[in-house]
Amino acid sequence: MSHYLSNYWLLYSEFINQFKALTYRDIPIAIMTNFYQQIDEELKLCMVKKDFQTQLKHATLKDTTDIQPFFANLIPKMTKSNKNVENGKVLINLDYLRITGKKINECFNKEKTVILSRSKNPTYSDLPNLFIGNFKIDTTESSKKIIETAYELFNRLKEHPAFGNAFFKNTFLQRIPLIVDAIETVFNLYEQNAISTTIVGTTEDMVSRSLGIVGLMNGIPSICLQHGILMGEEAFMPVFTSKVAVYGEYEKRWYIERGLESKRIATIGHPRYDDIFNYPKVSKNEFLKKYNLDENKTTILIATGPNTNSNQFKKMIDLLVNNKTFQLLIKPHPWELAKNRVKLYVDLMRQYKSVQVVTDRSANTHELIANSDITIASLSTVALESCLFNKPTFVYYFVISNRHYEYFERLGKYTQHDPEELVKTLSTYCYNSEEKQNYENVKNNFLADSYHVKNSGKELFNLVCELARGEN
């Protein structure tokens, strides 16, 4: 574990231990905030130093295997059993779910399913919809009292390296009313509706986290789907639901290493990938015309990611365009498109005729992968999806980060830190049948460990039924 991550968990435990007096409905406020979002760049620079921990006097989370148990001990125990588990409805929180309405309809009976969303519409994709705003009440006074106590605590800790940080302090204080509101809303939701099981797309946000924790207090089982490949562990730990639904065996080992009981891990994949296995063939000519591509060239899809070393990326492109049989289709990461951080890619397109850039934010990633011949991806889910599409997939590790990411290391030499080595490896693959077979063996082993579920929607439905029957 990097110095930053080690210090992150130490600081997290120190924060909780120092602010444990702040509670609402017996739930510690400190576990309800998405902690890593309170850490600004200035504090991160301090946390990458090994001696940062010497400034922490109340940190108790020192071993990786203690992460989940530490947080589990903070969640209030079940205060009442849920009499409606088997006869209640499945509640699906739409935020961050990443499953289409069509897929939800395929997996679940609309008579026994209800969607939770921010929409006031009575239905979502022909499924009954609950508007979350209907369960909110005024919690202003409760929040004020907690904020006052929080101010007192911060004032006592002005010299602390994190708690004296203005960004850290203000972010937490601003979140307290939102946290109290989310907890109260979820309590009201569960009290007014017979719910058998809850499904959330992540527990990074306050509402989803509340759905899991308040559910545990009321005997309502819950499932958190894996919202992406395991990269930044702060986005996946700790677990606040009864079960985590993971992609493969790699994730199961990862969670167990961090102290989660194996019985709480369900290796069922994610329904968002089911369509890959029966993806409809679209007109290749239409695709080529849409992106101004030559049918006689090898189309290489290049998926980008934030925090990429621009010099290494440009070097990779410069080397690839030297091969006149290649044409490159660059797909910027959604975050880069949203923040308009695409100048590097647009400049490359202007420089090289064989480079095109996908600037349409609504572009379908599966369509891009399916119609390309080869994929080169950053440390992103696109690389996994490309493998599932059975496309030759190469990963570039050009990320600027405060820790090492091991997920794609299992692809061996098909993951490269050096642009010259990556292009050399790709070129060898293109012109060497023995290398192609070696790649297939590596890729198949990678998928056996990473993702082998063909119908995740069915697996999710079966898991929901098991939980409703009290079998897990």
C-alpha positions, -999 to +999 in steps of 0.1 A: +000+000+000+013+035-009+022+060+018-008+081+006-033+052+011-019+042+044-021+077+056-056+080+041-070+052+062-052+064+093-066+099+089-101+085+082-100+066+115-087+097+133-115+118+119-141+094+130-126+089+164-124+127+170-159+135+156-178+105+170-199+128+192-217+140+160-247+116+154-281+117+139-306+089+146-277+070+162-257+071+130-222+088+132-222+117+108-185+112+101-191+079+083-218+094+061-195+118+042-176+108+011-143+113+029-118+115+001-137+144-014-128+165+017-091+162+009-077+190-013-044+189-033-025+207-005-035+180+020-027+153-005+008+165-009+013+162+029-003+127+029+022+112+004+049+116+030+056+087+052+060+108+083+025+123+080+012+096+103+034+109+132+010+139+134-020+116+139-026+109+176-060+092+175-057+070+144-066+033+151-070+019+116-034+005+109-038-028+091-055-034+057-075-063+070-090-040+097-106-016+073-141-032+070-143-043+106-135-008+118-164+007+100-188-022+106-184-016+144-197+020+138-229+011+122-258+008+146-271-027+151-305-038+137-331-021+159-361-040+144-367-069+121-384-063+087-417-082+086-422-073+050-389-087+036-405-115+015-437-097+006-422-063+000-410-047-032-375-045-046-363-008-043-339+003-070-321+036-065-317+051-100-287+073-092-254+059-104-271+026-113-258+023-149-286-001-159-311+009-186-348+009-180-351-018-206-327-041-187-344-035-154-377-045-170-361-077-184-348-086-149-376-076-126-413-079-123-428-044-123-455-055-099-428-063-073-403-035-081-402+002-075-377+028-087-364+056-064-353+088-083-353+126-083-381+126-109-417+134-100-430+112-128-451+083-115-432+058-137-398+052-150-396+030-181-430+015-173-419+008-137-435+026-107-414+055-095-410+070-060-400+107-060-374+110-032-386+145-024-419+131-011-401+117+019-382+148+030-391+168+060-375+199+076-344+189+095-329+224+098-329+225+136-313+191+140-286+201+116-279+234+134-272+217+166-248+192+150-230+220+131-225+240+163-209+210+180-187+204+148-175+240+149-165+236+186-145+204+177-128+221+147-118+251+169-101+228+193-082+211+165-069+242+146-033+229+146-043+195+131-028+189+096-062+180+082-088+193+106-071+227+105-073+227+067-100+252+055-112+231+026-115+199+047-134+218+074-158+237+052-166+207+030-176+187+060-196+215+076-215+222+044-224+185+041-239+181+075-274+194+066-273+172+035-263+141+055-290+147+081-316+153+053-306+120+036-308+099+068-342+113+077-355+109+042-345+072+040-360+065+075-393+080+062-391+061+030-386+027+047-413+035+072-439+043+045-431+015+021-428-023+024-394-030+009-379-064+006-344-056-008-326-024-019-302-021-049-278+008-052-252+016-079-226+028-054-225+040-018-203+070-024-233+093-023-252+101+009-286+087-002-272+054-013-251+051+018-282+059+039-302+033+021-277+007+030-271+018+067-307+025+076-317-007+058-293-027+080-308-011+110-343-021+099-335-056+087-338-047+050-310-064+030-292-043+003-269-049-026-243-025-040-233-030-076-197-025-087-197+008-106-164+004-123-131-014-122-113-013-089-088+015-092-092+042-065-100+021-035-115+050-016-145+048-039-152+011-030-144+009+007-159+006+032-189-015+024-223-002+038-247-027+022-255-063+031-238-075-001-214-062-027-220-075-062-186-078-079-173-085-114-150-115-107-126-134-085-101-106-085-125-083-067-135-110-042-099-114-032-095-076-030-124-071-006-114-101+016-079-086+019-096-055+033-115-074+059-149-080+043-164-114+050-166-136+019-203-144+025-210-107+018-195-109-017-215-120-047-196-126-079-224-118-103-209-092-127-230-062-137-261-061-159-246-032-179-223-057-196-249-083-206-255-066-239-219-072-250-226-109-254-255-103-279-245-069-292-263-063-325-242-059-356-245-024-370-235-013-405-197-010-406-200+013-436-222+037-416-198+036-387-168+044-410-186+072-427-198+087-394-162+090-381-145+097-415-126+064-415-110+044-443-124+008-448-090-004-460-071+006-428-069-010-393-091+010-370-076+014-335-099+028-308-079+048-282-098+054-250-083+081-228-085+089-190-079+118-166-045+124-151-026+110-181+009+120-188+004+141-220+040+136-233+037+099-231+003+099-247+015+121-276+046+099-280+023+069-284+002+086-311+033+098-329+046+062-331+013+047-342+007+071-371+040+060-385+023+028-395+003+039-426-021+009-423-034+023-389-061+049-384-068+061-349-101+070-333-096+088-300-125+086-274-119+111-246-130+101-211-165+115-202-149+136-175-125+152-200-154+160-223-175+175-195-146+197-184-135+204-220-101+189-215-097+177-250-073+202-266-044+176-268-066+152-288-080+179-311-045+192-318-034+156-327-063+153-351-053+186-368-017+173-370-025+139-384-050+129-411-052+094-397-064+106-363-101+113-355-116+124-322-150+114-308-164+146-293-200+135-291-207+129-254-236+106-263-214+083-284-220+046-275-188+030-262-200-005-272-206+007-307-171+021-309-155-011-296-176-034-318-166-016-350-129-011-342-103-037-350-080-030-319-085-012-287-058+008-268-072+020-234-060+038-203-066+022-169-103+021-175-134+000-178-132+003-216-102-021-216-123-047-197-153-042-221-130-045-251-117-079-238-153-090-233-160-080-270-131-103-279-111-074-294-073-073-292-068-050-262-037-031-251-035-010-220-013+021-215-002+029-180+007+066-184-013+078-153+001+104-129-009+091-095+000+088-058-003+050-058+002+019-081-028+003-098-024-034-103-057-043-120-044-047-155-010-060-146-025-095-151-024-088-188+014-090-186+033-073-215+000-062-230-001-035-203+028-011-208+043+019-190+064+029-219+048+042-252+076+026-274+072-008-258+034-006-261+036+002-299+062-025-304+041-051-286+010-041-306+030-042-339+043-077-331+008-089-324-004-076-358+022-094-378+029-126-358+005-155-355+024-170-325+020-137-307-017-136-314-021-170-298-001-159-268-023-129-264-054-151-265-041-172-237-033-142-215-066-125-223-086-157-215-068-161-182-075-124-174-112-128-181-115-160-161-103-140-131-120-107-139-153-114-156-170-146-166-207-140-161-228-142-192-262-131-177-256-108-148-292-096-148-304-131-141-278-135-114-288-102-097-325-113-097-316-146-081-296-129-055-325-105-047-348-135-043-323-153-020-321-122+002-358-118+003-362-154+015-336-148+042-311-173+027-281-149+028 
